[in-house]
Amino acid sequence: MVDWHALPVFYSSPTLLVVDAVEVLPRHSNKTYVMIPDRDIARVYLHHTAGAVPYGLAGPMATAGFCIRPKKWMLVHGRKRNIGGRGWAGMPYHIFIPYLPIFDMGGRAVVFLTQRLDAWSWHTGGKMRDGRSRNKFGAGVVMQGCMSCTGDPLQGPKDLDQLLGVPSPFQELATITVLGGLADEHCSAGRDGLRCHSDAGKPSCPGFAGEIIVDAVRAA
Ligand SMILES: [Zn+2]
């Protein structure tokens, strides 16, 4: 496996380094996402992976691997459950924010470009209020880890189990920087275009900590 240091740089600022992992991630053997050159990105959706937190490039590799694995249905306690993957064409999310901190020699936070911004990938189902497809006109940013606590943000996590389900401090800062940068540089609606998956019919994604982050960056 390629170490992230060997990856090309997609973007760098004094605080953030986005390395391009698109070419090294596993992809489906015959399905492909549609590419739309210079497509209009009207929304940026924040997600969580709802999975484990392998370190470094192993993180996006694992998430991409899960997403392309075929679905596999099994009866569990009399109910049909998918114990396989998603069967998708490739990594659904455009930017991947690792849970554990990664810094470069300059002290910049390292995150991964995991899908071309031109890719019409599958991360947020359904249509916007104006009838346009969320995926066709949206980019996906994902925080690695399971952060699905959906309690009252004002009350905070109820217990330690819920407390574990929040972004790491590294991840919060990196997510704030990435969402602001993507909205300002690539989103036709600017920061008004920032959304959570929970705004689009998936209440558990990305969890209330992610919702707080999106609200904060929209208002900034
Ligand atoms: Zn999601």
Residues whose N, C-alpha, C, O or C-beta is under 5 A from the ligand:
A	BS01	ZN	H47 H48 H123 H197 C205
